Amino acid sequence: MYHKIYGAYAPDHGKVVSRSERKREGYISSALTYGEVLFETFAELFKVVEERHGGMPEGGVFVDVGCGIGKPVFAAALLHNFRKCVGIEILEDLYKVCIECMKTYTHEVKPHLGEEKSSGLQFSVSLFLDPFDMAPFWRLP
Ligand SMILES: C[S@@+](CC[C@H](N)C(=O)[O-])C[C@H]1O[C@@H](n2cnc3c(N)ncnc32)[C@H](O)[C@@H]1O
């Protein structure tokens, strides 16, 4: 299922898109550096939570602040019965990839999921707590 969403992209697609937008727009902040959580690692994390803490309750909202091309958001939607999975991304080109993937998810993946596994998905292109705006506060005693 996950491969259906991302199979059409090169493994480094997010990195390439991110780098190109940052270069084009002249963004130099290291806060925008790109990297991804692997699906397998994410699945392992959910398994550990299951084994050590009896799993997560049904429902709830999964939020990835700085979601890149949305990999953890789709992984979360496939691995657990969240009521909603949300991705927030500051770079517009990465957000656009999320929207493309959302189309694939909606048309090719969601219809094959059980009722209980069909979390609502939502992506937004926005800035979550601009670290530069926050900087003066960090310097306060
Ligand atoms: C290390 S990547 C992680 C991508 C994704 N979570 C994953 O694991 O596949 C961090 C992402 O956060 C975004 N980002 C950084 N600061 C942000 C902010 N304040 N608001 C929204 N997105 C932000 C960057 O553009 C980048 O795409």
PDBQT file of the ligand as one rigid body, heavy atoms in Angstrom, charges set to zero:
ROOT
HETATM    1  C1  LIG A 201      14.010  16.479   8.516  1.00  0.00    +0.000 C 
HETATM    2  S1  LIG A 201      12.633  16.855   7.421  1.00  0.00    +0.000 S 
HETATM    3  C2  LIG A 201      11.493  15.616   7.980  1.00  0.00    +0.000 C 
HETATM    4  C3  LIG A 201      10.451  15.226   6.942  1.00  0.00    +0.000 C 
HETATM    5  C4  LIG A 201       9.416  14.202   7.426  1.00  0.00    +0.000 C 
HETATM    6  N1  LIG A 201       8.969  14.462   8.779  1.00  0.00    +0.000 N 
HETATM    7  C5  LIG A 201       9.930  12.797   7.310  1.00  0.00    +0.000 C 
HETATM    8  O1  LIG A 201      10.400  12.239   8.323  1.00  0.00    +0.000 OA
HETATM    9  O2  LIG A 201       9.864  12.216   6.212  1.00  0.00    +0.000 OA
HETATM   10  C6  LIG A 201      12.033  18.338   8.229  1.00  0.00    +0.000 C 
HETATM   11  C7  LIG A 201      11.013  19.122   7.411  1.00  0.00    +0.000 C 
HETATM   12  O3  LIG A 201      10.467  20.147   8.247  1.00  0.00    +0.000 OA
HETATM   13  C8  LIG A 201      10.224  21.314   7.480  1.00  0.00    +0.000 C 
HETATM   14  N2  LIG A 201      10.178  22.438   8.456  1.00  0.00    +0.000 N 
HETATM   15  C9  LIG A 201      11.218  22.944   9.166  1.00  0.00    +0.000 A 
HETATM   16  N3  LIG A 201      10.789  23.924  10.003  1.00  0.00    +0.000 NA
HETATM   17  C10 LIG A 201       9.430  24.032   9.828  1.00  0.00    +0.000 A 
HETATM   18  C11 LIG A 201       8.420  24.857  10.417  1.00  0.00    +0.000 A 
HETATM   19  N4  LIG A 201       8.714  25.768  11.340  1.00  0.00    +0.000 N 
HETATM   20  N5  LIG A 201       7.133  24.707   9.993  1.00  0.00    +0.000 NA
HETATM   21  C12 LIG A 201       6.817  23.765   9.038  1.00  0.00    +0.000 A 
HETATM   22  N6  LIG A 201       7.738  22.958   8.449  1.00  0.00    +0.000 NA
HETATM   23  C13 LIG A 201       9.031  23.082   8.839  1.00  0.00    +0.000 A 
HETATM   24  C14 LIG A 201      11.395  21.333   6.505  1.00  0.00    +0.000 C 
HETATM   25  O4  LIG A 201      11.098  22.077   5.329  1.00  0.00    +0.000 OA
HETATM   26  C15 LIG A 201      11.588  19.833   6.211  1.00  0.00    +0.000 C 
HETATM   27  O5  LIG A 201      10.876  19.445   5.051  1.00  0.00    +0.000 OA
ENDROOT
TORSDOF 0
